[in-house]
Amino acid sequence: MKLTLAYCPVACSLVPYILLAEAGAEFDTLPVNLGKNENNTPAYLRINPKGKVPALIIDGQPLTENVAIQIWIARQYPAARLLPADPMEYVRAISVMAWCAAGIHPKLTQQARPERYCDLPGSADNVRTHGSHTLFELFEIADNMLAGREWFFDDFTCADAYFYWCFRRGGMFKPDVSGFKNCVAHLRRMEQRPSVQKLLAYEAQVQAEFAKANP
C-alpha cells in the first residue's frame, strides 16, 4: 500500500502526520505551500477539489477531511490503538475530534483569515477579537476535560493529536494561553512523544525549503 500525505507546515495536516508516525506507517509527503496558494493550483485541485490540506492519497485514491483520515489511520493500524476499543469511548473520542474540526478550527481560521468572515474595511481586528473570546471559552472546556488526566481518554488517541494542533495553533496568534494549565501540560506531553518530535523536525525542514524556494 502506498500512502502520500498532502501536508503544509503549521496547518492541521500535522495531525495525520503524527498519527501515521505513531502507527509506524510508511508514507511519503506532498508539501503544499498554502502561503503561495499551491492548494488552488490545477494539479492540487485534481487531488482535493476543496483546495485544502490534509489529503491522504491511498494507492492513488485521495481521502479528504481530517476526521475521516484519522479514523482510517486508526482502523488501518489497530495495533497502534489510536482510538479506544470500548464502543462508547470510541464514539466519545470521535466526538472530541469532531469538536476540534467544527468547533475550534473555525475560530482559529477567524484569527488567521478574518476576511473570510467580514470584508468591511477596518473590520479585521473586531473579527479577531470576537473569535478570540470564543476560542478561550473552548480552551476552558478542554482544560476542564483534561483536569487530572494525561490524555483525553485512558491512553493517547487521535483526539490528543487533533487538540494538540488546535492549542498549538491558537497560541501562535499571541494570546496568553498560559492560564489553561492542563492544556499547556498536555501540549508539553505531546511534544515529548517521538512522533511529534519527528513532525517538528520535518516541519522545520519544509519551512526552510519553502523559504529557500521563495526568498
MIKOL-349151 format. One record per residue: residue in three letters; x, y, z of N, C-alpha, C in turn. Coordinates in steps of 0.05 Angstrom, whole numbers, padded with zeros to 5 digits, always signed. Layout:
BEGIN
(r "Ala", (X, Y, Z), (X, Y, Z), (X, Y, Z)),
...
//
This chain:
BEGIN
(r "Met", (+00017, -00024, +00000), (+00000, +00000, +00000), (+00018, +00025, +00000)),
(r "Lys", (+00012, +00043, -00018), (+00027, +00068, -00020), (+00011, +00091, -00008)),
(r "Leu", (+00022, +00105, +00011), (+00009, +00128, +00024), (+00025, +00154, +00018)),
(r "Thr", (+00010, +00175, +00011), (+00023, +00201, +00008), (+00005, +00221, +00022)),
(r "Leu", (+00017, +00237, +00040), (+00002, +00257, +00055), (+00008, +00284, +00044)),
(r "Ala", (-00013, +00298, +00035), (-00011, +00326, +00027), (-00009, +00342, +00053)),
(r "Tyr", (+00012, +00358, +00055), (+00020, +00369, +00081), (+00030, +00398, +00077)),
(r "Cys", (+00023, +00415, +00096), (+00035, +00442, +00098), (+00043, +00447, +00127)),
(r "Pro", (+00067, +00459, +00131), (+00075, +00465, +00158), (+00054, +00482, +00173)),
(r "Val", (+00052, +00478, +00199), (+00034, +00493, +00217), (+00005, +00485, +00213)),
(r "Ala", (-00003, +00478, +00189), (-00031, +00472, +00184), (-00040, +00445, +00198)),
(r "Cys", (-00066, +00440, +00198), (-00076, +00417, +00212), (-00068, +00390, +00199)),
(r "Ser", (-00054, +00391, +00176), (-00044, +00367, +00165), (-00023, +00354, +00182)),
(r "Leu", (-00013, +00368, +00202), (+00006, +00356, +00221), (-00007, +00334, +00237)),
(r "Val", (-00034, +00334, +00240), (-00047, +00314, +00256), (-00044, +00286, +00244)),
(r "Pro", (-00052, +00282, +00218), (-00047, +00255, +00207), (-00018, +00248, +00204)),
(r "Tyr", (-00001, +00268, +00202), (+00028, +00262, +00201), (+00036, +00249, +00228)),
(r "Ile", (+00028, +00260, +00250), (+00034, +00249, +00276), (+00022, +00221, +00279)),
(r "Leu", (-00002, +00217, +00270), (-00016, +00191, +00274), (-00003, +00170, +00256)),
(r "Leu", (+00005, +00177, +00232), (+00019, +00158, +00215), (+00046, +00150, +00228)),
(r "Ala", (+00059, +00170, +00240), (+00084, +00164, +00254), (+00079, +00146, +00278)),
(r "Glu", (+00058, +00152, +00293), (+00050, +00135, +00316), (+00045, +00106, +00307)),
(r "Ala", (+00033, +00103, +00284), (+00026, +00076, +00274), (+00050, +00062, +00262)),
(r "Gly", (+00072, +00076, +00258), (+00095, +00063, +00245), (+00090, +00059, +00215)),
(r "Ala", (+00072, +00074, +00204), (+00066, +00071, +00175), (+00088, +00083, +00158)),
(r "Glu", (+00092, +00071, +00135), (+00110, +00082, +00115), (+00093, +00100, +00097)),
(r "Phe", (+00102, +00125, +00094), (+00087, +00144, +00078), (+00105, +00165, +00067)),
(r "Asp", (+00097, +00176, +00044), (+00111, +00199, +00032), (+00094, +00223, +00038)),
(r "Thr", (+00106, +00246, +00033), (+00092, +00271, +00036), (+00092, +00287, +00010)),
(r "Leu", (+00071, +00303, +00007), (+00069, +00322, -00015), (+00067, +00349, -00003)),
(r "Pro", (+00089, +00364, +00000), (+00088, +00390, +00012), (+00072, +00409, -00005)),
(r "Val", (+00054, +00424, +00008), (+00036, +00443, -00006), (+00039, +00470, +00008)),
(r "Asn", (+00049, +00489, -00006), (+00054, +00516, +00006), (+00028, +00532, +00005)),
(r "Leu", (+00014, +00533, +00027), (-00011, +00548, +00027), (-00006, +00578, +00024)),
(r "Gly", (+00017, +00587, +00034), (+00023, +00615, +00032), (+00027, +00624, +00003)),
(r "Lys", (+00034, +00606, -00014), (+00036, +00612, -00043), (+00012, +00602, -00059)),
(r "Asn", (-00009, +00595, -00045), (-00034, +00587, -00058), (-00031, +00562, -00075)),
(r "Glu", (-00012, +00545, -00067), (-00008, +00520, -00083), (-00032, +00501, -00079)),
(r "Asn", (-00048, +00505, -00059), (-00071, +00488, -00055), (-00093, +00493, -00075)),
(r "Asn", (-00091, +00515, -00090), (-00111, +00522, -00110), (-00100, +00519, -00139)),
(r "Thr", (-00078, +00506, -00142), (-00068, +00500, -00169), (-00084, +00478, -00181)),
(r "Pro", (-00085, +00477, -00208), (-00100, +00455, -00221), (-00089, +00428, -00212)),
(r "Ala", (-00063, +00425, -00209), (-00052, +00399, -00202), (-00062, +00390, -00174)),
(r "Tyr", (-00062, +00409, -00155), (-00071, +00400, -00128), (-00102, +00397, -00128)),
(r "Leu", (-00116, +00413, -00142), (-00145, +00411, -00142), (-00155, +00384, -00154)),
(r "Arg", (-00138, +00372, -00170), (-00145, +00345, -00180), (-00143, +00325, -00157)),
(r "Ile", (-00126, +00330, -00138), (-00124, +00313, -00114), (-00147, +00319, -00095)),
(r "Asn", (-00150, +00344, -00089), (-00171, +00352, -00070), (-00185, +00377, -00081)),
(r "Pro", (-00208, +00374, -00094), (-00223, +00397, -00105), (-00231, +00418, -00085)),
(r "Lys", (-00230, +00411, -00059), (-00236, +00430, -00038), (-00213, +00450, -00033)),
(r "Gly", (-00190, +00443, -00044), (-00167, +00461, -00041), (-00156, +00463, -00013)),
(r "Lys", (-00157, +00441, +00002), (-00149, +00441, +00030), (-00128, +00419, +00035)),
(r "Val", (-00113, +00422, +00056), (-00098, +00401, +00067), (-00110, +00394, +00095)),
(r "Pro", (-00107, +00370, +00104), (-00093, +00347, +00091), (-00111, +00333, +00070)),
(r "Ala", (-00096, +00318, +00054), (-00108, +00297, +00038), (-00090, +00273, +00040)),
(r "Leu", (-00101, +00250, +00044), (-00084, +00226, +00045), (-00090, +00209, +00020)),
(r "Ile", (-00070, +00206, +00004), (-00073, +00191, -00021), (-00065, +00162, -00016)),
(r "Ile", (-00085, +00145, -00018), (-00083, +00116, -00011), (-00084, +00100, -00037)),
(r "Asp", (-00061, +00090, -00045), (-00059, +00075, -00071), (-00072, +00091, -00093)),
(r "Gly", (-00066, +00117, -00094), (-00075, +00134, -00116), (-00103, +00146, -00111)),
(r "Gln", (-00117, +00138, -00090), (-00144, +00148, -00084), (-00142, +00168, -00061)),
(r "Pro", (-00150, +00193, -00065), (-00148, +00213, -00044), (-00171, +00210, -00024)),
(r "Leu", (-00164, +00212, +00001), (-00184, +00214, +00023), (-00180, +00241, +00036)),
(r "Thr", (-00202, +00256, +00038), (-00201, +00283, +00049), (-00218, +00284, +00075)),
(r "Glu", (-00215, +00307, +00089), (-00228, +00313, +00114), (-00212, +00299, +00137)),
(r "Asn", (-00203, +00316, +00155), (-00184, +00307, +00176), (-00195, +00285, +00193)),
(r "Val", (-00220, +00287, +00202), (-00232, +00267, +00219), (-00233, +00240, +00205)),
(r "Ala", (-00241, +00240, +00180), (-00243, +00215, +00164), (-00215, +00203, +00161)),
(r "Ile", (-00195, +00219, +00156), (-00168, +00209, +00153), (-00158, +00197, +00179)),
(r "Gln", (-00164, +00210, +00201), (-00155, +00199, +00227), (-00168, +00172, +00233)),
(r "Ile", (-00194, +00170, +00227), (-00208, +00145, +00232), (-00196, +00123, +00214)),
(r "Trp", (-00191, +00130, +00189), (-00179, +00110, +00171), (-00152, +00100, +00182)),
(r "Ile", (-00135, +00118, +00190), (-00109, +00110, +00201), (-00113, +00092, +00226)),
(r "Ala", (-00131, +00100, +00243), (-00136, +00084, +00268), (-00145, +00056, +00261)),
(r "Arg", (-00163, +00053, +00241), (-00174, +00027, +00233), (-00154, +00011, +00217)),
(r "Gln", (-00137, +00024, +00202), (-00118, +00010, +00185), (-00095, -00001, +00202)),
(r "Tyr", (-00089, +00013, +00224), (-00067, +00005, +00242), (-00077, +00000, +00270)),
(r "Pro", (-00093, -00020, +00274), (-00106, -00025, +00301), (-00086, -00029, +00323)),
(r "Ala", (-00062, -00040, +00317), (-00042, -00045, +00337), (-00033, -00020, +00351)),
(r "Ala", (-00035, +00003, +00337), (-00027, +00029, +00348), (-00046, +00039, +00369)),
(r "Arg", (-00070, +00028, +00370), (-00091, +00036, +00390), (-00095, +00066, +00390)),
(r "Leu", (-00101, +00077, +00366), (-00105, +00106, +00363), (-00133, +00115, +00370)),
(r "Leu", (-00151, +00096, +00373), (-00178, +00102, +00383), (-00184, +00081, +00404)),
(r "Pro", (-00201, +00088, +00424), (-00207, +00069, +00445), (-00222, +00044, +00435)),
(r "Ala", (-00218, +00022, +00448), (-00231, -00003, +00439), (-00260, -00004, +00448)),
(r "Asp", (-00266, +00008, +00472), (-00294, +00008, +00482), (-00312, +00024, +00463)),
(r "Pro", (-00335, +00013, +00455), (-00352, +00027, +00436), (-00360, +00055, +00444)),
(r "Met", (-00367, +00059, +00469), (-00375, +00085, +00478), (-00352, +00105, +00479)),
(r "Glu", (-00329, +00095, +00488), (-00305, +00112, +00488), (-00297, +00118, +00460)),
(r "Tyr", (-00301, +00099, +00442), (-00294, +00103, +00414), (-00309, +00127, +00402)),
(r "Val", (-00335, +00127, +00406), (-00351, +00149, +00395), (-00346, +00175, +00410)),
(r "Arg", (-00340, +00173, +00436), (-00333, +00198, +00451), (-00307, +00210, +00440)),
(r "Ala", (-00288, +00193, +00432), (-00263, +00204, +00420), (-00269, +00217, +00394)),
(r "Ile", (-00287, +00205, +00378), (-00294, +00218, +00353), (-00309, +00244, +00358)),
(r "Ser", (-00324, +00245, +00380), (-00338, +00270, +00387), (-00318, +00292, +00392)),
(r "Val", (-00296, +00286, +00406), (-00275, +00306, +00412), (-00262, +00314, +00385)),
(r "Met", (-00257, +00295, +00368), (-00245, +00302, +00342), (-00263, +00320, +00325)),
(r "Ala", (-00289, +00314, +00325), (-00308, +00330, +00311), (-00310, +00358, +00322)),
(r "Trp", (-00308, +00360, +00349), (-00308, +00386, +00362), (-00284, +00402, +00354)),
(r "Cys", (-00261, +00390, +00352), (-00237, +00403, +00343), (-00241, +00414, +00314)),
(r "Ala", (-00253, +00397, +00297), (-00257, +00404, +00269), (-00278, +00426, +00265)),
(r "Ala", (-00301, +00422, +00279), (-00324, +00440, +00273), (-00327, +00462, +00293)),
(r "Gly", (-00315, +00459, +00317), (-00318, +00479, +00338), (-00293, +00497, +00341)),
(r "Ile", (-00270, +00485, +00345), (-00246, +00501, +00350), (-00233, +00511, +00324)),
(r "His", (-00231, +00494, +00304), (-00217, +00501, +00279), (-00228, +00527, +00267)),
(r "Pro", (-00255, +00530, +00264), (-00265, +00555, +00252), (-00256, +00580, +00267)),
(r "Lys", (-00253, +00578, +00294), (-00244, +00601, +00309), (-00215, +00607, +00304)),
(r "Leu", (-00199, +00587, +00298), (-00171, +00592, +00290), (-00170, +00605, +00263)),
(r "Thr", (-00187, +00596, +00245), (-00189, +00609, +00218), (-00197, +00638, +00221)),
(r "Gln", (-00214, +00644, +00240), (-00223, +00671, +00245), (-00199, +00689, +00253)),
(r "Gln", (-00179, +00678, +00266), (-00155, +00693, +00273), (-00137, +00696, +00249)),
(r "Ala", (-00134, +00675, +00233), (-00115, +00676, +00211), (-00126, +00689, +00186)),
(r "Arg", (-00152, +00686, +00181), (-00165, +00696, +00157), (-00191, +00711, +00163)),
(r "Pro", (-00189, +00733, +00177), (-00213, +00748, +00185), (-00230, +00757, +00161)),
(r "Glu", (-00217, +00761, +00138), (-00231, +00770, +00115), (-00252, +00749, +00105)),
(r "Arg", (-00249, +00724, +00113), (-00269, +00704, +00106), (-00295, +00707, +00122)),
(r "Tyr", (-00294, +00723, +00143), (-00317, +00727, +00160), (-00330, +00754, +00156)),
(r "Cys", (-00314, +00774, +00149), (-00324, +00801, +00144), (-00303, +00817, +00128)),
(r "Asp", (-00311, +00827, +00105), (-00291, +00842, +00089), (-00296, +00872, +00089)),
(r "Leu", (-00311, +00882, +00108), (-00314, +00910, +00111), (-00288, +00923, +00119)),
(r "Pro", (-00281, +00946, +00108), (-00256, +00959, +00115), (-00254, +00963, +00146)),
(r "Gly", (-00231, +00956, +00156), (-00226, +00961, +00185), (-00239, +00941, +00203)),
(r "Ser", (-00250, +00919, +00192), (-00265, +00900, +00209), (-00247, +00877, +00220)),
(r "Ala", (-00223, +00874, +00210), (-00207, +00851, +00216), (-00202, +00848, +00246)),
(r "Asp", (-00194, +00870, +00259), (-00188, +00868, +00288), (-00213, +00860, +00304)),
(r "Asn", (-00236, +00870, +00296), (-00260, +00864, +00311), (-00267, +00834, +00307)),
(r "Val", (-00264, +00824, +00283), (-00269, +00796, +00277), (-00250, +00778, +00294)),
(r "Arg", (-00225, +00786, +00295), (-00205, +00770, +00310), (-00212, +00771, +00340)),
(r "Thr", (-00220, +00794, +00350), (-00226, +00797, +00379), (-00249, +00779, +00387)),
(r "His", (-00271, +00779, +00371), (-00294, +00763, +00377), (-00287, +00733, +00375)),
(r "Gly", (-00271, +00726, +00355), (-00262, +00698, +00353), (-00245, +00689, +00376)),
(r "Ser", (-00228, +00707, +00386), (-00210, +00701, +00408), (-00226, +00696, +00433)),
(r "His", (-00247, +00711, +00438), (-00264, +00706, +00462), (-00275, +00678, +00461)),
(r "Thr", (-00287, +00670, +00439), (-00298, +00644, +00436), (-00277, +00622, +00438)),
(r "Leu", (-00254, +00627, +00427), (-00232, +00608, +00428), (-00224, +00602, +00457)),
(r "Phe", (-00222, +00623, +00473), (-00215, +00620, +00501), (-00237, +00604, +00515)),
(r "Glu", (-00262, +00608, +00509), (-00283, +00592, +00521), (-00280, +00563, +00514)),
(r "Leu", (-00273, +00557, +00490), (-00269, +00529, +00481), (-00244, +00517, +00495)),
(r "Phe", (-00223, +00532, +00498), (-00199, +00522, +00512), (-00205, +00517, +00541)),
(r "Glu", (-00223, +00533, +00553), (-00230, +00528, +00581), (-00245, +00502, +00584)),
(r "Ile", (-00262, +00495, +00564), (-00276, +00469, +00565), (-00255, +00447, +00563)),
(r "Ala", (-00236, +00449, +00545), (-00216, +00429, +00542), (-00199, +00427, +00567)),
(r "Asp", (-00193, +00450, +00580), (-00177, +00450, +00604), (-00191, +00434, +00626)),
(r "Asn", (-00217, +00437, +00628), (-00233, +00422, +00648), (-00233, +00392, +00641)),
(r "Met", (-00235, +00386, +00615), (-00235, +00358, +00607), (-00209, +00344, +00613)),
(r "Leu", (-00187, +00359, +00613), (-00161, +00348, +00618), (-00152, +00349, +00648)),
(r "Ala", (-00169, +00359, +00665), (-00162, +00361, +00693), (-00157, +00334, +00705)),
(r "Gly", (-00134, +00330, +00717), (-00127, +00305, +00730), (-00121, +00282, +00711)),
(r "Arg", (-00117, +00289, +00685), (-00112, +00268, +00665), (-00087, +00275, +00648)),
(r "Glu", (-00074, +00255, +00637), (-00053, +00260, +00618), (-00064, +00264, +00590)),
(r "Trp", (-00085, +00248, +00584), (-00097, +00248, +00557), (-00127, +00251, +00559)),
(r "Phe", (-00140, +00256, +00537), (-00170, +00259, +00538), (-00183, +00233, +00547)),
(r "Phe", (-00170, +00210, +00541), (-00180, +00184, +00549), (-00158, +00169, +00564)),
(r "Asp", (-00162, +00144, +00569), (-00142, +00130, +00586), (-00115, +00129, +00574)),
(r "Asp", (-00113, +00129, +00548), (-00088, +00129, +00534), (-00088, +00150, +00511)),
(r "Phe", (-00065, +00155, +00500), (-00063, +00173, +00477), (-00081, +00163, +00454)),
(r "Thr", (-00096, +00182, +00442), (-00113, +00175, +00419), (-00111, +00197, +00398)),
(r "Cys", (-00126, +00193, +00376), (-00128, +00214, +00356), (-00137, +00240, +00367)),
(r "Ala", (-00155, +00239, +00387), (-00165, +00264, +00399), (-00143, +00281, +00410)),
(r "Asp", (-00122, +00269, +00421), (-00100, +00284, +00433), (-00084, +00297, +00411)),
(r "Ala", (-00080, +00283, +00389), (-00064, +00294, +00366), (-00079, +00318, +00355)),
(r "Tyr", (-00105, +00316, +00352), (-00121, +00338, +00340), (-00121, +00362, +00358)),
(r "Phe", (-00126, +00357, +00384), (-00127, +00380, +00402), (-00099, +00393, +00405)),
(r "Tyr", (-00078, +00377, +00403), (-00051, +00388, +00404), (-00048, +00409, +00382)),
(r "Trp", (-00057, +00403, +00358), (-00055, +00423, +00337), (-00071, +00448, +00343)),
(r "Cys", (-00096, +00444, +00353), (-00114, +00466, +00359), (-00101, +00485, +00379)),
(r "Phe", (-00090, +00474, +00401), (-00079, +00491, +00422), (-00053, +00504, +00413)),
(r "Arg", (-00037, +00488, +00400), (-00011, +00499, +00389), (-00017, +00522, +00370)),
(r "Arg", (-00035, +00518, +00352), (-00042, +00538, +00332), (-00054, +00563, +00345)),
(r "Gly", (-00071, +00559, +00365), (-00082, +00581, +00379), (-00061, +00599, +00392)),
(r "Gly", (-00041, +00586, +00403), (-00020, +00601, +00417), (-00003, +00617, +00398)),
(r "Met", (-00003, +00610, +00372), (+00013, +00624, +00352), (+00002, +00652, +00346)),
(r "Phe", (-00023, +00657, +00354), (-00035, +00683, +00349), (-00029, +00703, +00371)),
(r "Lys", (-00012, +00694, +00390), (-00001, +00711, +00412), (-00021, +00717, +00434)),
(r "Pro", (-00042, +00703, +00437), (-00058, +00707, +00462), (-00044, +00693, +00485)),
(r "Asp", (-00049, +00702, +00509), (-00037, +00689, +00533), (-00054, +00665, +00540)),
(r "Val", (-00044, +00641, +00532), (-00058, +00617, +00538), (-00047, +00602, +00563)),
(r "Ser", (-00028, +00616, +00577), (-00015, +00603, +00599), (-00034, +00596, +00622)),
(r "Gly", (-00057, +00609, +00623), (-00076, +00603, +00645), (-00090, +00576, +00641)),
(r "Phe", (-00088, +00565, +00618), (-00100, +00539, +00613), (-00079, +00517, +00619)),
(r "Lys", (-00075, +00514, +00645), (-00051, +00498, +00654), (-00053, +00469, +00645)),
(r "Asn", (-00077, +00458, +00645), (-00079, +00430, +00637), (-00074, +00427, +00607)),
(r "Cys", (-00083, +00447, +00591), (-00077, +00446, +00562), (-00048, +00450, +00557)),
(r "Val", (-00035, +00468, +00572), (-00006, +00472, +00568), (+00009, +00447, +00575)),
(r "Ala", (+00001, +00433, +00597), (+00015, +00408, +00605), (+00010, +00387, +00584)),
(r "His", (-00013, +00386, +00572), (-00019, +00367, +00551), (-00001, +00372, +00527)),
(r "Leu", (+00002, +00398, +00520), (+00019, +00405, +00497), (+00048, +00396, +00503)),
(r "Arg", (+00057, +00400, +00527), (+00085, +00392, +00534), (+00088, +00362, +00533)),
(r "Arg", (+00068, +00347, +00542), (+00070, +00318, +00540), (+00070, +00309, +00511)),
(r "Met", (+00054, +00322, +00494), (+00054, +00315, +00466), (+00081, +00320, +00454)),
(r "Glu", (+00094, +00341, +00461), (+00120, +00348, +00449), (+00142, +00329, +00457)),
(r "Gln", (+00137, +00312, +00477), (+00156, +00292, +00485), (+00153, +00266, +00470)),
(r "Arg", (+00131, +00263, +00455), (+00127, +00239, +00440), (+00145, +00238, +00415)),
(r "Pro", (+00157, +00215, +00410), (+00175, +00213, +00386), (+00160, +00221, +00360)),
(r "Ser", (+00135, +00215, +00358), (+00120, +00222, +00333), (+00119, +00252, +00330)),
(r "Val", (+00115, +00266, +00352), (+00113, +00296, +00350), (+00141, +00308, +00345)),
(r "Gln", (+00161, +00296, +00358), (+00188, +00306, +00353), (+00196, +00302, +00323)),
(r "Lys", (+00187, +00280, +00312), (+00192, +00275, +00283), (+00178, +00295, +00267)),
(r "Leu", (+00152, +00301, +00274), (+00137, +00321, +00260), (+00150, +00348, +00261)),
(r "Leu", (+00159, +00357, +00285), (+00170, +00383, +00288), (+00196, +00386, +00272)),
(r "Ala", (+00212, +00365, +00271), (+00236, +00366, +00255), (+00229, +00368, +00225)),
(r "Tyr", (+00209, +00353, +00216), (+00202, +00354, +00188), (+00189, +00381, +00182)),
(r "Glu", (+00173, +00391, +00200), (+00161, +00418, +00195), (+00183, +00439, +00191)),
(r "Ala", (+00203, +00439, +00208), (+00225, +00458, +00205), (+00239, +00455, +00178)),
(r "Gln", (+00243, +00430, +00170), (+00256, +00424, +00144), (+00240, +00435, +00121)),
(r "Val", (+00214, +00431, +00121), (+00197, +00440, +00099), (+00195, +00471, +00099)),
(r "Gln", (+00193, +00483, +00123), (+00193, +00512, +00124), (+00219, +00524, +00112)),
(r "Ala", (+00241, +00511, +00118), (+00267, +00521, +00107), (+00267, +00518, +00076)),
(r "Glu", (+00256, +00495, +00067), (+00255, +00491, +00037), (+00236, +00511, +00024)),
(r "Phe", (+00214, +00517, +00037), (+00196, +00537, +00026), (+00209, +00565, +00025)),
(r "Ala", (+00223, +00572, +00047), (+00237, +00598, +00048), (+00259, +00600, +00026)),
(r "Lys", (+00273, +00578, +00022), (+00294, +00578, +00002), (+00283, +00580, -00026)),
(r "Ala", (+00260, +00568, -00031), (+00248, +00568, -00057), (+00235, +00595, -00063)),
(r "Asn", (+00228, +00610, -00042), (+00213, +00635, -00045), (+00227, +00657, -00028)),
(r "Pro", (+00251, +00665, -00035), (+00266, +00684, -00019), (+00252, +00711, -00018)),
//
